[in-house]
């Protein structure tokens, strides 16, 4: 019997995951906030907002509104990280949840991690984070993709729902680290977009990514997180992809922000990196001042001239690698 799966969030990434899973499973449901969108998916098998020219799997079903969480073996949360707090209050509070898989990368408005909100708001023994280098459209179109799956209590059975799909799963136990890596890579991707908007060259971008890796490792160490996970798919894999392509929404935001574009095309999309830039300073455990690259990115987003911040970074005292 197929496991019953609910994918929460009918955006680009949620639609892609749900479609992939539904190809081999008759019990996959895509939850949408918008009832009209849900009806459209059920009737026409098209998500016009994100993939107007793509026909979704005929097996995929959509739902909207309240739901009974205990009916689903797995719930994949794919809404923005900033929406998780309210979503818990509106839809998950006091419900029995079997397995919750977080597929979003970001931080709450008060600087809290989703894992901490889960512990505060939900009676849930086990939960998981799914992360890695993954552009939604490539997943939807069947391109090979590898992701990290991390849990507070490892459950390899979750990998079975992805078997015989274009998504390959690698397991790890450092769920807090994987969550934090997903937050950081979005911020650094904004910085990469700024570098390219300033036409600083590929040398600069390669050096930037390399030093980001070093800074991330240092940050993980300061928080007693698993430094070896920087080399994982959810670490260096996701960082390189997000910092190297204009398909990355965070990179694209940084590029357009630096070009002073009105970025009208981004208004309807979630930019988790900008949310993280604005909110990470609210987390008392993270002393951003000790990490010059991410500190400069946050300053730029908050109004400091990018040329000034780039000069400060380049003029620092030379140091050993």
C-alpha positions in Angstrom: 0.0 0.0 0.0 1.3 3.4 -0.9 2.1 5.9 1.9 -0.3 8.8 2.1 1.7 12.1 1.6 0.7 15.7 2.0 3.0 18.4 0.4 2.2 21.7 2.0 2.8 24.6 -0.4 1.9 24.8 -4.1 4.7 27.1 -5.1 7.5 26.1 -7.5 9.3 23.7 -5.1 6.2 22.2 -3.5 4.7 21.5 -6.9 7.9 19.9 -8.2 8.3 17.6 -5.2 4.6 16.6 -5.2 4.6 15.9 -8.9 7.8 13.7 -8.6 6.3 11.7 -5.7 2.9 11.3 -7.4 4.3 9.5 -10.4 4.7 6.3 -8.4 2.2 7.0 -5.6 -1.6 7.4 -5.9 -1.9 9.0 -2.5 0.0 12.3 -2.9 -1.8 15.5 -2.1 -0.6 19.1 -2.8 -2.0 21.6 -0.3 -2.6 25.1 -1.6 -3.6 28.2 0.3 -5.6 29.4 -2.7 -8.7 27.2 -3.2 -9.0 28.4 -6.9 -5.4 27.1 -7.5 -6.2 23.8 -5.8 -9.3 23.4 -8.0 -7.3 24.3 -11.1 -4.7 21.6 -10.3 -7.4 19.0 -9.8 -9.3 19.9 -12.9 -6.6 20.7 -15.4 -3.4 19.3 -13.9 -1.7 22.6 -14.4 -0.2 25.1 -11.9 -0.6 28.2 -14.1 1.2 30.5 -11.6 4.5 28.6 -11.7 4.4 26.0 -14.6 1.7 27.2 -17.0 3.0 25.0 -19.8 3.7 21.9 -17.8 1.1 19.1 -17.4 1.3 17.6 -13.9 0.9 13.9 -13.1 -2.7 12.7 -13.5 -2.2 10.9 -10.1 -1.6 14.2 -8.3 -4.4 15.5 -6.2 -4.7 18.9 -4.6 -6.4 20.1 -1.4 -6.9 23.3 0.5 -8.1 24.5 4.0 -8.0 22.5 7.2 -6.8 18.9 7.2 -6.4 16.0 9.6 -2.7 15.5 10.0 -2.9 12.0 11.4 -4.3 10.8 8.1 -1.0 11.3 6.4 2.1 9.2 6.9 4.3 12.0 5.8 3.8 15.8 5.7 6.3 17.8 3.7 6.3 21.5 4.6 7.3 23.6 1.6 5.9 27.0 2.5 8.3 29.9 3.3 10.1 29.5 6.6 8.7 32.8 7.8 5.2 31.4 7.5 5.9 28.3 9.7 5.0 29.9 13.0 1.5 31.0 11.8 0.9 27.7 9.9 1.5 25.7 13.0 -1.0 27.8 14.9 -3.6 27.6 12.1 -3.3 24.0 10.9 -1.0 21.8 13.1 -1.5 22.8 16.7 -2.8 20.0 18.9 -2.8 17.6 16.0 -1.1 14.2 15.9 1.6 14.2 13.2 3.3 11.1 12.1 6.4 12.4 10.2 7.1 16.0 9.4 9.7 16.9 6.7 10.8 20.5 6.4 11.8 21.4 2.9 12.1 25.2 3.4 15.3 27.1 4.1 15.1 30.1 6.3 14.5 31.6 9.7 11.5 32.9 11.5 10.8 36.7 11.9 12.1 36.6 15.5 15.3 34.9 14.4 14.2 31.4 15.6 15.0 28.2 13.8 12.1 26.1 12.5 13.4 23.2 14.6 13.0 25.3 17.8 9.5 26.3 16.8 8.6 22.6 16.3 9.7 21.8 19.8 7.8 24.8 21.2 4.6 24.4 19.3 4.1 20.8 18.3 3.9 17.5 20.1 6.2 15.7 17.7 8.9 13.2 18.5 10.6 13.1 15.2 11.1 15.5 12.3 13.4 15.9 9.4 15.1 18.4 7.1 15.4 17.9 3.3 18.0 20.2 1.7 20.5 20.3 -1.1 21.3 21.7 -4.6 17.9 21.7 -6.3 16.4 24.1 -8.7 12.6 23.3 -8.7 12.2 23.3 -12.5 15.0 20.8 -13.0 13.4 18.5 -10.4 10.0 18.9 -12.1 11.5 18.1 -15.6 13.1 14.9 -14.3 16.7 16.0 -14.1 18.9 14.0 -11.6 19.0 15.6 -8.2 20.7 14.5 -4.9 19.5 15.8 -1.5 20.5 15.5 2.1 17.9 14.1 4.5 18.6 14.7 8.2 16.6 13.8 11.3 16.7 14.2 15.0 16.1 10.5 14.9 17.2 8.9 11.7 14.4 7.2 9.8 15.6 5.7 6.5 12.1 4.6 5.6 11.5 8.1 4.4 14.0 7.5 1.6 11.6 4.9 0.2 9.1 7.5 -1.0 11.8 8.8 -3.3 12.9 5.5 -4.7 12.7 5.1 -8.5 12.4 8.9 -8.9 15.0 11.4 -10.2 15.7 12.4 -6.5 18.5 10.5 -4.8 18.7 10.7 -1.0 21.7 10.8 1.3 21.2 10.4 5.1 22.8 12.3 8.0 22.0 12.9 11.7 23.0 16.5 11.9 19.6 18.0 11.4 20.4 21.3 13.2 23.5 21.8 11.1 21.6 21.0 7.8 18.9 23.5 8.8 21.5 26.2 9.5 23.3 25.6 6.3 20.1 26.1 4.4 19.7 29.5 6.1 23.2 30.6 5.4 23.5 29.7 1.8 20.6 31.9 0.8 22.4 34.9 2.4 25.7 34.2 0.7 23.9 33.7 -2.6 22.8 37.4 -2.4 26.4 38.4 -1.9 27.4 36.4 -5.1 24.7 38.3 -7.0 26.1 41.6 -5.8 29.6 40.6 -6.9 28.5 39.8 -10.4 26.4 42.9 -10.6 29.6 44.9 -9.9 31.4 42.9 -12.6 34.2 41.9 -10.3 34.9 38.8 -12.3 34.9 35.1 -12.0 38.2 35.1 -10.0 36.4 37.2 -7.3 33.3 34.9 -7.3 35.5 31.8 -6.9 37.5 33.4 -4.1 34.2 34.6 -2.5 32.6 31.1 -2.5 35.8 29.6 -1.1 36.0 32.1 1.8 32.3 31.6 2.4 32.9 28.0 3.0 35.6 28.8 5.5 33.4 31.4 7.3 30.5 28.9 7.4 32.7 26.3 9.0 33.8 28.8 11.6 30.2 29.7 12.3 29.2 26.1 12.7 32.1 25.6 15.2 31.0 28.6 17.2 27.5 27.1 17.6 28.8 23.6 18.4 27.3 22.2 15.2 28.8 19.5 12.9 31.6 21.3 10.9 32.0 18.2 8.6 28.6 18.8 7.1 29.9 21.8 5.2 31.1 19.2 2.7 27.6 17.7 2.3 25.0 18.3 -0.4 23.1 20.6 1.9 26.4 22.5 2.5 28.9 23.1 -0.2 26.6 21.6 -2.9 23.8 24.0 -2.2 26.1 26.9 -1.7 27.9 26.5 -5.1 24.6 26.1 -7.0 23.0 29.1 -5.3 26.0 31.3 -5.8 26.7 30.4 -9.4 23.4 30.7 -11.3 20.9 33.5 -12.1 18.3 30.8 -11.7 18.8 31.2 -7.9 16.2 33.6 -6.6 18.6 34.8 -3.9 21.5 35.4 -6.3 19.1 37.1 -8.7 17.8 39.3 -5.9 21.4 40.4 -5.0 22.2 41.1 -8.6 19.0 43.2 -9.1 19.4 44.9 -5.7 22.9 46.1 -6.7 21.7 47.2 -10.1 19.0 49.2 -8.3 16.4 47.3 -10.4 12.8 47.5 -9.2 12.9 43.6 -9.6 9.1 43.6 -10.3 9.4 40.0 -11.5 10.5 38.9 -8.0 7.6 40.5 -6.1 5.5 37.4 -6.2 8.3 35.1 -5.2 9.8 34.3 -1.8 13.3 35.5 -1.2 14.4 33.5 1.9 17.8 35.1 1.9 16.5 38.6 2.3 14.2 37.4 5.1 17.2 35.7 6.8 19.3 38.9 6.4 16.6 40.9 8.2 15.9 38.4 10.9 19.1 36.5 11.7 20.4 39.4 13.9 17.5 38.6 16.2 19.0 35.2 17.1 21.0 35.9 20.3 23.2 32.8 19.8 24.6 34.1 16.5 27.2 36.9 16.8 27.3 38.1 13.2 30.0 40.7 13.8 32.5 37.9 14.1 31.9 36.8 10.5 32.9 39.6 8.1 31.4 38.4 4.9 27.9 37.7 6.1 28.1 40.9 8.3 28.8 43.0 5.2 26.0 41.4 3.2 23.5 42.2 6.0 24.9 45.8 6.1 24.4 46.2 2.4 20.8 45.0 2.6 20.3 47.5 5.4 21.6 50.4 3.3 25.4 50.4 3.5 27.0 51.1 0.1 28.3 47.8 -1.4 31.5 49.4 -2.7 32.3 50.4 0.8 31.7 47.0 2.3 33.7 45.3 -0.5 36.6 47.6 0.1 36.5 46.8 3.9 36.6 43.1 3.1 39.5 43.4 0.6 41.6 45.7 2.9 41.5 43.3 5.9 44.9 42.1 7.2 46.3 39.2 5.3 45.9 35.8 7.1 46.8 32.2 6.8 44.3 29.8 5.1 
